[in-house]
Amino acid sequence: LHLSIRRQRQMCIRDRANTGNEISYLTQVEKETILYINLCRLFPVEFVKNEVLNYYGTKKYGDYLKDSKYRKSLIEHLNSMEAVSVLSFDSACYKNAKCFAKEQGEAGTTGHQRIKCFDGNFAECCSYGMDTGKDIALQLLIDDKVQSLGHRKICLDKSYSKIGVSVNSHKKWDICAVVNFIW
């Protein structure tokens, strides 16, 4: 019985964070990216224990984060952070992210310089080379070798309430994800 109650609680928590789950046109990776960012926002201390402490990198790139000061600073940040509200899925964020992920993927570019896509009033994070939602979220949250920690700050900013994620193939990095946030 104890295990059953615990499992029900975990499912309830996961459902609360899984705001993209019912969106039929999102891929599983896009849904997982939203889920992991929301879990981190809602349960920062638990997220450290369950996801970050034993995360040193991906199968594809190896243990490149094992001694990362950015990974360590994320752990410190989350352990002292108050929970913030869940991000709801937003179709305008998604459409903008989809346009830019496609544009970057076809051109093989990185960064935030748009050529054809509308430059809306979004906060934006871009991830390259990661092929799971967990890896995309952790790349942005750890923000390895990004001194400003801009991606982490955006993902955890309590003023944002909506999110859109699009994942696309990329000429150079195989995969790119664009994550947009608005108030």
Backbone as a chain_set.jsonl record, in Angstrom:
{"seq": "LHLSIRRQRQMCIRDRANTGNEISYLTQVEKETILYINLCRLFPVEFVKNEVLNYYGTKKYGDYLKDSKYRKSLIEHLNSMEAVSVLSFDSACYKNAKCFAKEQGEAGTTGHQRIKCFDGNFAECCSYGMDTGKDIALQLLIDDKVQSLGHRKICLDKSYSKIGVSVNSHKKWDICAVVNFIW", "coords": {"N": [[0.827, -1.2, 0.0], [1.916, 1.253, 0.809], [3.852, 1.69, -1.208], [2.166, 1.955, -3.396], [0.745, 4.346, -2.823], [2.878, 6.15, -2.825], [3.713, 5.88, -5.511], [1.412, 6.846, -6.808], [1.476, 9.519, -5.952], [3.845, 10.36, -7.211], [3.076, 10.096, -9.879], [1.045, 12.027, -9.997], [2.524, 14.362, -9.556], [4.179, 14.289, -11.812], [2.221, 14.504, -13.823], [1.299, 17.103, -13.335], [3.506, 18.605, -14.107], [3.74, 17.974, -16.743], [2.862, 19.596, -19.05], [2.759, 19.701, -21.814], [1.904, 17.287, -22.671], [-0.64, 16.531, -23.734], [-0.72, 17.67, -26.22], [-1.118, 17.0, -29.423], [0.476, 17.339, -31.726], [3.071, 17.661, -30.896], [6.335, 16.226, -30.657], [7.626, 13.308, -28.945], [10.082, 13.941, -27.763], [9.96, 16.746, -27.623], [7.814, 17.052, -25.837], [8.954, 15.824, -23.574], [11.054, 17.59, -23.057], [9.715, 19.896, -22.173], [8.499, 18.751, -19.909], [10.781, 18.079, -18.258], [11.964, 20.603, -17.806], [9.87, 21.842, -16.428], [9.643, 20.104, -14.172], [12.05, 20.7, -12.913], [11.635, 23.401, -12.266], [9.388, 23.261, -10.551], [10.151, 21.471, -8.5], [12.882, 21.919, -7.328], [14.926, 20.953, -5.481], [14.422, 18.194, -5.321], [14.783, 17.616, -7.982], [17.516, 17.947, -8.287], [18.435, 15.75, -6.748], [17.242, 13.573, -8.12], [17.851, 13.866, -10.852], [20.171, 15.469, -11.511], [22.452, 14.972, -9.847], [23.649, 12.496, -10.561], [24.208, 12.891, -13.195], [26.362, 13.178, -15.771], [26.775, 13.709, -18.367], [26.053, 12.723, -21.767], [25.32, 9.612, -23.492], [26.194, 9.854, -26.081], [28.13, 11.939, -26.05], [29.755, 11.383, -23.893], [31.217, 11.556, -20.537], [31.425, 14.42, -20.174], [30.681, 16.368, -18.378], [31.522, 15.737, -15.866], [33.423, 16.997, -14.121], [32.507, 19.564, -14.225], [32.252, 22.942, -13.423], [29.976, 24.347, -13.869], [27.887, 22.51, -13.74], [28.106, 21.89, -11.04], [27.479, 24.405, -9.985], [24.821, 24.612, -10.775], [23.663, 22.657, -9.172], [24.068, 23.805, -6.62], [22.564, 26.156, -6.962], [19.92, 25.154, -7.417], [19.487, 23.778, -5.027], [19.141, 25.84, -3.251], [17.011, 27.223, -4.14], [13.717, 28.589, -4.379], [10.661, 27.026, -5.255], [9.146, 27.549, -8.455], [6.4, 28.533, -10.574], [4.679, 26.294, -12.83], [5.272, 25.973, -16.344], [3.067, 26.656, -18.919], [2.045, 25.109, -21.969], [2.372, 26.872, -25.032], [1.004, 27.785, -28.081], [1.816, 29.847, -29.839], [4.445, 30.359, -29.016], [5.487, 27.873, -29.668], [5.124, 27.768, -32.5], [6.83, 29.831, -33.317], [9.272, 28.857, -32.35], [9.421, 26.515, -33.863], [9.674, 27.477, -36.504], [12.197, 28.723, -36.312], [13.886, 26.627, -35.464], [13.783, 24.966, -37.693], [14.85, 26.71, -39.633], [17.478, 27.129, -38.619], [18.406, 24.486, -38.6], [18.384, 23.718, -41.344], [20.204, 25.559, -42.378], [22.424, 25.017, -40.879], [23.331, 26.572, -38.786], [24.113, 28.251, -35.63], [23.093, 29.934, -32.599], [21.242, 33.034, -32.298], [20.46, 34.544, -34.428], [18.116, 35.453, -36.667], [16.809, 34.879, -39.946], [14.594, 34.509, -41.722], [12.516, 33.978, -39.97], [10.061, 35.254, -37.725], [10.936, 37.589, -35.282], [9.912, 37.492, -32.384], [8.524, 38.622, -29.219], [9.949, 36.961, -27.331], [11.689, 35.048, -24.842], [14.543, 33.138, -25.446], [15.993, 29.917, -25.853], [18.508, 27.855, -27.177], [19.425, 24.604, -28.115], [21.866, 22.205, -28.989], [22.687, 19.164, -30.627], [21.643, 17.369, -28.774], [19.577, 14.587, -28.115], [17.436, 13.729, -26.548], [14.662, 14.683, -24.464], [15.342, 15.074, -21.782], [18.148, 15.415, -21.948], [18.288, 17.75, -23.505], [16.997, 19.613, -21.81], [18.737, 19.493, -19.573], [21.15, 20.322, -20.746], [20.567, 23.016, -21.218], [19.968, 23.921, -18.613], [22.303, 23.351, -17.108], [24.162, 24.744, -18.612], [26.824, 24.639, -19.561], [29.983, 26.057, -19.792], [28.981, 28.529, -20.489], [29.253, 31.581, -19.558], [27.456, 33.607, -18.755], [25.226, 32.219, -17.951], [22.795, 32.346, -19.184], [20.808, 30.69, -20.42], [20.031, 29.003, -18.326], [19.064, 30.92, -16.526], [16.844, 31.908, -17.939], [15.236, 29.563, -18.191], [14.545, 29.115, -15.523], [13.326, 31.401, -14.638], [10.931, 33.066, -12.811], [9.072, 34.818, -13.839], [8.241, 34.007, -16.326], [5.588, 32.271, -17.929], [4.726, 30.652, -19.942], [5.551, 28.251, -22.503], [7.167, 27.021, -25.456], [8.369, 24.456, -27.518], [10.493, 23.255, -30.045], [11.916, 20.713, -31.953], [14.356, 19.895, -34.327], [15.997, 18.488, -37.22], [19.529, 18.996, -37.82], [22.108, 20.333, -39.786], [24.85, 20.407, -38.97], [24.974, 19.654, -36.215], [23.335, 17.455, -35.988], [20.903, 17.507, -34.45], [18.754, 20.131, -33.385], [17.263, 22.138, -30.88], [14.8, 24.499, -30.201], [13.701, 26.592, -27.703], [11.169, 28.525, -26.549], [10.001, 31.179, -24.456], [7.418, 32.995, -22.78], [5.637, 35.632, -21.017]], "CA": [[0.0, 0.0, 0.0], [2.811, 2.407, 0.872], [4.42, 1.874, -2.537], [1.102, 2.42, -4.27], [0.507, 5.767, -2.522], [4.06, 6.872, -3.309], [3.657, 5.877, -6.977], [0.328, 7.759, -7.178], [1.982, 10.884, -5.732], [4.804, 10.632, -8.274], [2.317, 10.276, -11.123], [0.358, 13.308, -9.882], [3.565, 15.372, -9.747], [4.567, 14.226, -13.221], [1.109, 15.05, -14.607], [1.289, 18.556, -13.126], [4.63, 19.187, -14.846], [3.712, 17.499, -18.123], [1.869, 20.472, -19.681], [2.725, 19.49, -23.256], [1.569, 15.891, -22.927], [-1.867, 16.345, -24.507], [-0.607, 18.372, -27.497], [-0.919, 15.879, -30.345], [1.483, 17.578, -32.757], [4.427, 17.675, -30.33], [7.041, 14.949, -30.618], [7.906, 12.852, -27.585], [11.237, 14.699, -27.263], [9.466, 18.091, -27.277], [7.032, 16.894, -24.61], [9.889, 15.537, -22.481], [11.807, 18.815, -22.742], [8.812, 20.693, -21.332], [8.366, 18.041, -18.634], [11.986, 18.199, -17.424], [12.115, 21.998, -17.37], [8.856, 22.067, -15.405], [10.015, 19.389, -12.953], [13.115, 21.468, -12.281], [11.028, 24.619, -11.712], [8.459, 22.923, -9.468], [10.771, 20.676, -7.435], [14.323, 22.063, -7.572], [15.774, 20.1, -4.637], [14.208, 16.822, -5.769], [15.369, 17.512, -9.315], [18.953, 17.712, -8.065], [18.619, 14.374, -6.284], [16.782, 12.576, -9.081], [18.314, 14.051, -12.236], [21.448, 16.164, -11.733], [23.588, 14.419, -9.097], [24.298, 11.407, -11.29], [24.237, 13.234, -14.62], [27.7, 13.668, -16.133], [26.806, 13.877, -19.814], [25.213, 11.817, -22.542], [26.007, 8.471, -24.113], [26.792, 10.343, -27.327], [29.287, 12.817, -25.813], [30.55, 10.923, -22.767], [31.124, 12.217, -19.228], [32.065, 15.732, -20.297], [30.253, 17.255, -17.288], [31.915, 15.153, -14.583], [34.092, 17.988, -13.278], [32.049, 20.877, -14.66], [31.853, 23.9, -12.385], [28.622, 24.781, -14.2], [27.017, 21.487, -13.167], [28.15, 22.096, -9.584], [26.758, 25.638, -9.643], [23.394, 24.32, -10.904], [23.28, 21.93, -7.953], [23.987, 24.81, -5.551], [21.442, 27.038, -7.269], [18.65, 24.461, -7.209], [19.337, 23.434, -3.61], [18.763, 27.034, -2.488], [15.966, 27.909, -4.905], [12.289, 28.378, -4.11], [9.93, 26.517, -6.414], [8.419, 28.526, -9.268], [5.23, 27.925, -11.201], [4.785, 25.479, -14.031], [5.121, 26.653, -17.634], [2.02, 26.085, -19.763], [2.36, 25.083, -23.383], [1.81, 27.988, -25.789], [1.145, 27.495, -29.508], [2.592, 30.908, -30.496], [5.857, 30.051, -28.71], [5.839, 26.682, -30.446], [5.23, 28.112, -33.925], [8.038, 30.619, -33.484], [10.394, 27.935, -32.142], [9.456, 25.588, -34.996], [10.235, 28.197, -37.648], [13.623, 28.972, -36.121], [14.595, 25.342, -35.434], [13.878, 24.541, -39.089], [15.783, 27.626, -40.293], [18.835, 26.822, -38.164], [18.775, 23.136, -39.036], [18.677, 23.709, -42.782], [21.398, 26.366, -42.627], [23.548, 24.516, -40.088], [23.817, 27.667, -37.95], [23.821, 28.279, -34.203], [22.885, 31.289, -32.099], [19.885, 33.58, -32.275], [20.269, 35.434, -35.583], [17.057, 34.976, -37.559], [16.803, 35.42, -41.299], [13.219, 34.526, -42.224], [11.54, 33.783, -38.899], [9.632, 36.391, -36.934], [11.666, 37.781, -34.03], [8.87, 37.919, -31.454], [8.874, 39.064, -27.873], [10.176, 35.715, -26.612], [13.013, 34.672, -24.354], [14.828, 31.968, -26.277], [17.141, 29.049, -25.596], [18.762, 26.904, -28.264], [20.228, 23.447, -27.739], [22.396, 21.53, -30.175], [23.31, 17.856, -30.477], [20.993, 16.533, -27.76], [18.461, 13.901, -28.766], [16.346, 13.403, -25.628], [14.16, 15.847, -23.742], [16.147, 15.237, -20.574], [19.456, 15.972, -22.303], [18.081, 19.134, -23.938], [16.738, 20.409, -20.609], [19.944, 19.584, -18.746], [22.131, 21.169, -21.43], [20.187, 24.412, -20.988], [20.041, 24.231, -17.183], [23.71, 23.357, -16.676], [24.741, 25.866, -19.356], [28.266, 24.421, -19.486], [30.885, 26.998, -20.467], [28.268, 29.771, -20.831], [29.5, 32.369, -18.348], [26.28, 34.386, -18.345], [24.18, 31.287, -17.523], [21.564, 32.906, -19.736], [19.787, 29.663, -20.645], [19.548, 28.605, -16.996], [18.257, 32.01, -15.975], [15.553, 31.934, -18.639], [14.45, 28.369, -17.837], [14.104, 29.152, -14.125], [12.769, 32.722, -14.338], [9.546, 32.935, -12.352], [8.164, 35.709, -14.564], [7.715, 33.328, -17.511], [4.478, 31.371, -17.615], [4.396, 29.833, -21.105], [6.7, 27.647, -23.179], [7.005, 26.291, -26.706], [9.607, 23.742, -27.857], [10.524, 22.553, -31.32], [13.16, 19.987, -32.225], [14.5, 19.706, -35.769], [17.321, 18.002, -37.637], [20.5, 20.08, -37.988], [23.203, 19.925, -40.678], [26.127, 20.237, -38.288], [24.84, 19.044, -34.892], [22.323, 16.396, -36.102], [19.633, 17.933, -33.855], [18.703, 21.386, -32.629], [15.989, 22.416, -30.222], [14.569, 25.893, -29.851], [12.733, 26.683, -26.609], [10.746, 29.918, -26.367], [9.259, 31.465, -23.22], [6.788, 34.312, -22.659], [4.954, 35.882, -19.74]], "C": [[0.864, 1.255, 0.0], [3.41, 2.726, -0.499], [3.381, 2.429, -3.501], [0.807, 3.903, -4.059], [1.668, 6.604, -3.035], [4.04, 6.977, -4.838], [2.553, 6.814, -7.468], [0.772, 9.208, -7.03], [2.953, 11.279, -6.841], [4.098, 10.884, -9.607], [1.596, 11.62, -11.131], [1.333, 14.463, -10.127], [3.96, 15.433, -11.219], [3.478, 14.82, -14.115], [1.066, 16.574, -14.507], [2.372, 19.247, -13.958], [4.551, 18.926, -16.346], [2.699, 18.292, -18.962], [1.802, 20.343, -21.198], [2.206, 18.112, -23.638], [0.353, 15.689, -23.835], [-1.832, 17.032, -25.877], [-0.195, 17.346, -28.557], [0.203, 16.102, -31.35], [2.9, 17.718, -32.21], [5.029, 16.282, -30.412], [7.263, 14.555, -29.16], [9.071, 13.636, -26.983], [10.808, 16.116, -26.856], [8.667, 18.052, -25.977], [7.94, 16.656, -23.403], [10.695, 16.768, -22.09], [10.969, 19.71, -21.829], [8.692, 20.058, -19.951], [9.578, 18.269, -17.737], [12.221, 19.639, -16.961], [11.101, 22.301, -16.265], [9.156, 21.345, -14.097], [11.09, 20.15, -12.189], [12.557, 22.719, -11.607], [10.177, 24.307, -10.475], [9.138, 22.292, -8.255], [12.295, 20.737, -7.535], [15.214, 21.124, -6.749], [15.64, 18.636, -5.063], [14.826, 16.594, -7.146], [16.875, 17.27, -9.215], [19.179, 16.244, -7.723], [18.325, 13.36, -7.386], [17.422, 12.677, -10.463], [19.744, 14.572, -12.374], [22.632, 15.476, -11.06], [24.342, 13.333, -9.855], [24.341, 11.649, -12.794], [25.588, 13.868, -14.943], [27.844, 13.91, -17.624], [25.935, 12.827, -20.47], [26.017, 10.631, -23.057], [26.797, 8.946, -25.326], [28.092, 11.12, -27.1], [30.134, 12.409, -24.614], [30.346, 11.768, -21.515], [31.779, 13.6, -19.227], [31.696, 16.69, -19.16], [30.743, 16.808, -15.918], [32.547, 16.173, -13.638], [33.657, 19.415, -13.617], [31.646, 21.764, -13.487], [30.441, 24.415, -12.639], [27.589, 23.784, -13.667], [26.95, 21.659, -11.652], [27.375, 23.355, -9.193], [25.249, 25.46, -9.824], [22.895, 23.606, -9.655], [23.119, 22.904, -6.795], [22.777, 25.714, -5.74], [20.114, 26.365, -6.937], [18.421, 24.106, -5.745], [18.935, 24.63, -2.752], [17.58, 27.784, -3.107], [14.567, 27.581, -4.375], [11.644, 27.864, -5.39], [9.245, 27.674, -7.14], [7.328, 27.787, -10.039], [5.576, 27.172, -12.488], [4.628, 26.368, -15.268], [4.051, 25.922, -18.438], [2.476, 26.102, -21.208], [1.661, 26.244, -24.078], [2.066, 27.758, -27.279], [1.921, 28.581, -30.248], [4.087, 30.716, -30.241], [6.331, 28.885, -29.559], [6.049, 27.03, -31.917], [6.499, 28.906, -34.205], [9.275, 29.732, -33.346], [10.547, 26.988, -33.328], [10.077, 26.237, -36.223], [11.751, 28.328, -37.502], [14.436, 27.676, -36.064], [14.8, 24.818, -36.854], [14.906, 25.39, -39.833], [17.224, 27.301, -39.912], [19.298, 25.46, -38.681], [19.166, 23.07, -40.488], [19.953, 24.471, -43.104], [22.629, 25.838, -41.899], [24.133, 25.566, -39.167], [23.485, 27.439, -36.48], [23.616, 29.733, -33.793], [21.44, 31.722, -32.236], [19.595, 34.525, -33.439], [19.272, 34.829, -36.564], [17.172, 35.641, -38.923], [15.368, 35.571, -41.79], [12.179, 34.506, -41.107], [11.289, 35.073, -38.128], [10.392, 36.431, -35.619], [10.693, 38.349, -33.004], [9.419, 38.352, -30.115], [9.032, 37.845, -26.96], [11.565, 35.726, -25.987], [13.303, 33.344, -25.038], [16.08, 31.245, -25.825], [17.275, 28.092, -26.768], [19.722, 25.827, -27.763], [20.662, 22.737, -29.013], [22.98, 20.18, -29.799], [22.646, 16.917, -29.485], [19.749, 15.891, -28.344], [17.385, 13.385, -27.827], [15.897, 14.686, -24.934], [14.957, 16.127, -22.484], [17.485, 15.892, -20.902], [19.344, 17.425, -22.777], [17.889, 20.019, -22.71], [18.0, 20.572, -19.769], [21.052, 20.387, -19.428], [21.84, 22.643, -21.151], [20.334, 24.805, -19.518], [21.479, 24.275, -16.676], [24.442, 24.508, -17.34], [26.269, 25.828, -19.33], [29.034, 25.378, -20.383], [30.171, 28.242, -21.012], [28.319, 30.647, -19.577], [28.271, 33.125, -17.85], [25.183, 33.522, -17.714], [22.805, 31.731, -18.017], [20.464, 31.891, -19.949], [19.172, 29.222, -19.316], [18.63, 29.673, -16.418], [16.883, 32.077, -16.635], [14.679, 30.759, -18.198], [13.857, 28.458, -16.433], [13.455, 30.478, -13.719], [11.287, 32.614, -13.999], [8.573, 33.83, -13.107], [7.607, 35.067, -15.837], [6.63, 32.335, -17.108], [4.153, 30.415, -18.761], [5.662, 29.394, -21.83], [6.263, 27.003, -24.498], [8.348, 25.698, -27.083], [9.457, 23.115, -29.23], [11.905, 21.955, -31.538], [13.193, 19.68, -33.72], [15.865, 19.092, -36.063], [18.22, 19.212, -37.908], [21.682, 19.565, -38.8], [24.493, 19.591, -39.94], [26.005, 19.406, -36.999], [23.84, 17.884, -34.856], [20.945, 16.859, -35.617], [19.798, 19.315, -33.244], [17.306, 21.512, -32.046], [15.939, 23.905, -29.931], [13.445, 25.903, -28.822], [12.432, 28.162, -26.394], [9.857, 30.047, -25.133], [8.617, 32.844, -23.339], [6.079, 34.41, -21.305], [3.554, 35.378, -19.759]], "O": [[0.579, 2.209, -0.723], [3.468, 3.888, -0.903], [3.695, 3.282, -4.332], [0.636, 4.64, -5.03], [1.452, 7.664, -3.622], [4.318, 8.04, -5.392], [2.749, 7.513, -8.462], [0.476, 10.036, -7.891], [2.896, 12.397, -7.352], [4.48, 11.777, -10.364], [1.542, 12.284, -12.166], [1.004, 15.424, -10.822], [4.061, 16.516, -11.796], [3.779, 15.554, -15.056], [0.821, 17.253, -15.504], [2.164, 20.355, -14.453], [5.228, 19.593, -17.129], [1.775, 17.705, -19.525], [0.856, 20.841, -21.808], [2.084, 17.809, -24.825], [0.337, 14.75, -24.631], [-2.815, 16.979, -26.616], [0.946, 16.886, -28.574], [0.827, 15.135, -31.787], [3.841, 17.877, -32.987], [4.33, 15.281, -30.257], [7.105, 15.375, -28.256], [9.038, 13.96, -25.795], [11.266, 16.621, -25.832], [8.826, 18.919, -25.119], [7.716, 17.223, -22.334], [10.986, 16.966, -20.911], [11.468, 20.221, -20.826], [8.775, 20.752, -18.938], [9.417, 18.619, -16.568], [12.64, 19.856, -15.825], [11.44, 22.949, -15.275], [8.947, 21.907, -13.022], [11.046, 20.234, -10.962], [12.963, 23.057, -10.495], [10.247, 25.017, -9.472], [8.746, 22.548, -7.116], [12.936, 19.719, -7.798], [16.166, 20.558, -7.286], [16.638, 17.922, -5.153], [15.328, 15.509, -7.438], [17.435, 16.479, -9.974], [20.013, 15.577, -8.334], [19.073, 12.398, -7.565], [17.524, 11.675, -11.17], [20.46, 14.147, -13.281], [23.712, 15.404, -11.647], [25.57, 13.274, -9.782], [24.492, 10.709, -13.574], [25.915, 14.95, -14.455], [28.921, 14.276, -18.093], [25.172, 12.13, -19.802], [27.248, 10.653, -23.053], [27.919, 8.501, -25.568], [29.044, 10.977, -27.867], [31.153, 13.048, -24.349], [29.429, 12.586, -21.441], [32.6, 13.9, -18.359], [32.344, 17.725, -19.0], [30.414, 17.435, -14.911], [32.216, 16.192, -12.453], [34.377, 20.368, -13.32], [30.81, 21.389, -12.665], [29.778, 24.874, -11.709], [26.527, 24.188, -13.193], [25.876, 21.585, -11.056], [26.687, 23.362, -8.172], [24.47, 26.086, -9.106], [21.821, 23.922, -9.142], [22.132, 22.834, -6.064], [22.052, 26.002, -4.788], [19.276, 26.948, -6.248], [17.285, 24.129, -5.272], [18.44, 24.45, -1.64], [17.204, 28.857, -2.638], [14.281, 26.451, -3.98], [12.053, 28.24, -6.488], [8.821, 28.649, -6.52], [7.344, 26.56, -10.135], [6.609, 27.394, -13.12], [3.936, 27.386, -15.231], [4.124, 24.706, -18.615], [3.206, 27.001, -21.626], [0.515, 26.568, -23.768], [3.209, 27.56, -27.692], [2.627, 28.268, -31.206], [4.901, 30.892, -31.147], [7.436, 28.904, -30.101], [7.048, 26.626, -32.512], [7.168, 28.679, -35.213], [10.214, 29.843, -34.134], [11.664, 26.692, -33.752], [10.905, 25.631, -36.903], [12.498, 28.077, -38.448], [15.56, 27.633, -36.564], [15.863, 24.289, -37.18], [15.734, 24.861, -40.575], [18.093, 27.209, -40.779], [20.431, 25.305, -39.137], [20.165, 22.442, -40.84], [20.703, 24.08, -43.999], [23.756, 26.175, -42.263], [25.304, 25.478, -38.796], [22.693, 26.564, -36.13], [23.929, 30.651, -34.552], [20.529, 30.896, -32.285], [18.586, 35.23, -33.428], [19.553, 33.819, -37.209], [17.573, 36.799, -39.042], [14.972, 36.653, -42.226], [11.061, 34.983, -41.303], [12.199, 35.874, -37.914], [10.483, 35.422, -34.919], [10.659, 39.56, -32.784], [10.631, 38.434, -29.916], [8.339, 37.715, -25.951], [12.496, 36.328, -26.522], [12.407, 32.515, -25.193], [17.084, 31.859, -25.464], [16.282, 27.582, -27.286], [20.701, 26.116, -27.076], [19.917, 22.678, -29.991], [23.676, 20.051, -28.793], [23.059, 15.764, -29.371], [18.95, 16.563, -28.996], [16.493, 12.662, -28.27], [16.657, 15.65, -24.831], [15.219, 17.283, -22.152], [17.909, 16.818, -20.211], [20.217, 18.24, -22.479], [18.54, 21.056, -22.582], [18.297, 21.672, -19.304], [21.819, 21.068, -18.748], [22.754, 23.423, -20.882], [20.781, 25.912, -19.218], [21.829, 25.157, -15.891], [25.256, 25.177, -16.702], [26.923, 26.847, -19.108], [28.763, 25.488, -21.579], [30.694, 28.926, -21.892], [27.526, 30.47, -18.653], [28.077, 33.264, -16.642], [24.308, 34.041, -17.02], [21.79, 31.517, -17.354], [19.298, 32.185, -19.688], [17.955, 29.086, -19.196], [17.56, 29.372, -15.89], [15.875, 32.279, -15.958], [13.508, 30.947, -17.868], [12.773, 27.928, -16.186], [13.077, 30.646, -12.559], [10.49, 32.131, -14.803], [7.363, 33.622, -13.025], [6.602, 35.537, -16.371], [6.737, 31.652, -16.09], [3.388, 29.469, -18.577], [6.694, 30.062, -21.781], [5.142, 26.511, -24.629], [9.37, 26.375, -26.978], [8.427, 22.518, -29.544], [12.925, 22.612, -31.333], [12.193, 19.262, -34.304], [16.778, 19.172, -35.241], [17.735, 20.308, -38.188], [22.197, 18.48, -38.53], [25.153, 18.6, -40.254], [26.849, 18.549, -36.734], [23.533, 17.383, -33.775], [19.939, 16.633, -36.289], [20.835, 19.635, -32.663], [16.317, 21.064, -32.626], [16.917, 24.495, -29.472], [12.386, 25.311, -29.029], [13.328, 28.951, -26.094], [9.073, 29.154, -24.811], [9.198, 33.756, -23.927], [5.943, 33.434, -20.569], [2.838, 35.507, -18.766]]}, "num_chains": 1, "name": "protein.A"}
